[in-house]
C-alpha cells in the first residue's frame, strides 16, 4: 500500500511545471460539457423531413452561430492541454532514461563530451515518440550532435523491419532532430569531488558536481544524481500558445512552445574507489 509520502511525491511528479495546464484542462472540459448539455437540451435535433417542411426552431441558428467559434476554441483547448499532459508523462520516462544514463556514463572513463552525448541521447530517445516532425516546428533547428546523423537510417531500417507499414523516409530523423534540440538537461551530482561544472558546446546539457568532499567510498560511489529535464512542446492551436507558452528558444523559430519539466533523482553506479574510476588507483588522499 502506498504511503502518504509516496502519494505526495507522485502528485508532485504529475503536476511539476504543468499544474496550470491541469487547471485549464479541467475548466475547459467542464465548460465544454456544460455548453454541450445546454445546447442539446434547448435545441432538440430536428429530422431532415421536418426541416424541409417548416422553419420552426430556425431562430436558434443565430445563437449557435455566435457560440460556434467559442465552442471550437474550447474543444481545441481541451485537445491541446490533453496533448501537453501526455507529453508530461513522456517527459517522466525521458527524465528517468537520462538519469539512468547519467548514473552509468558519468563514472565511465571517457571524455566529458562522450558522457554528455550519451546522456542527452538517452533523454532524446525517451521523448522522441512525443516529439514533432512538422516542418514549421523544425525551422531554425540545427542538429544537436553531428556524430549521430548516420544512426537515423539504421534506426528507421530497424523499425521498418518490424512493421508491415513502412514509415515515411526521414520521419523518425525529424522527430529525433526536434527531440535533441528541444530537450535540455540540468544534472547535479552530490559527491566528494571538488566543485566543478561541465557543459555541452550548445549548453543543452549541464552537469554540476557539488558538495560533500571526503565522504566514505561507498557514499561517493553511490552519490545521488538529480536530473531536471526540460522539453519544449510545440503548440499548434492559435491563441493557446500566447497564454500557456512562449516563442521557441531557438533562433529563427516562429512557433509557440510550452516548457515541460520533470525532476528525478537516482544513485550513481560508480566503482567503489576514491577516484571513482575502474582499476587500481594511485591518487593521493590529500586533495
JOUR-V187949 format. One record per residue. N is the residue number from 1. D_LAST is the distance of its C-alpha to the last C-alpha in whole Angstrom. Layout:
n	d_last
N	D_LAST
N	D_LAST
This chain:
n	d_last
1	46
2	44
3	43
4	43
5	39
6	39
7	42
8	41
9	38
10	40
11	42
12	39
13	38
14	42
15	42
16	39
17	40
18	43
19	45
20	47
21	48
22	49
23	51
24	53
25	54
26	55
27	57
28	59
29	60
30	61
31	63
32	64
33	66
34	68
35	69
36	70
37	72
38	74
39	75
40	76
41	78
42	79
43	80
44	82
45	81
46	85
47	86
48	87
49	91
50	91
51	89
52	92
53	94
54	93
55	91
56	90
57	86
58	86
59	85
60	82
61	81
62	80
63	77
64	76
65	76
66	74
67	71
68	71
69	68
70	66
71	67
72	65
73	62
74	61
75	62
76	59
77	57
78	57
79	56
80	53
81	52
82	52
83	50
84	47
85	47
86	47
87	45
88	42
89	43
90	42
91	39
92	38
93	38
94	36
95	33
96	33
97	33
98	30
99	28
100	29
101	28
102	25
103	24
104	25
105	24
106	20
107	19
108	21
109	20
110	22
111	22
112	21
113	25
114	26
115	24
116	26
117	29
118	29
119	28
120	31
121	33
122	33
123	34
124	37
125	38
126	38
127	40
128	42
129	45
130	45
131	45
132	48
133	49
134	52
135	52
136	52
137	49
138	47
139	48
140	45
141	43
142	41
143	40
144	36
145	35
146	37
147	36
148	38
149	41
150	43
151	42
152	44
153	47
154	46
155	45
156	49
157	50
158	49
159	50
160	53
161	54
162	54
163	56
164	60
165	59
166	57
167	55
168	56
169	54
170	51
171	51
172	47
173	46
174	47
175	45
176	42
177	42
178	43
179	40
180	37
181	38
182	39
183	36
184	32
185	29
186	27
187	24
188	21
189	18
190	17
191	14
192	10
193	9
194	9
195	12
196	14
197	18
198	20
199	24
200	27
201	29
202	31
203	29
204	31
205	27
206	24
207	21
208	19
209	15
210	15
211	14
212	13
213	9
214	9
215	13
216	14
217	15
218	18
219	18
220	15
221	17
222	20
223	19
224	22
225	22
226	25
227	27
228	30
229	32
230	35
231	38
232	41
233	44
234	47
235	50
236	54
237	56
238	57
239	56
240	54
241	51
242	52
243	51
244	49
245	47
246	46
247	46
248	44
249	41
250	41
251	43
252	47
253	47
254	50
255	50
256	48
257	46
258	44
259	40
260	40
261	36
262	35
263	32
264	30
265	27
266	27
267	24
268	22
269	23
270	20
271	19
272	18
273	15
274	11
275	11
276	14
277	16
278	19
279	20
280	18
281	14
282	13
283	9
284	7
285	6
286	4
287	0
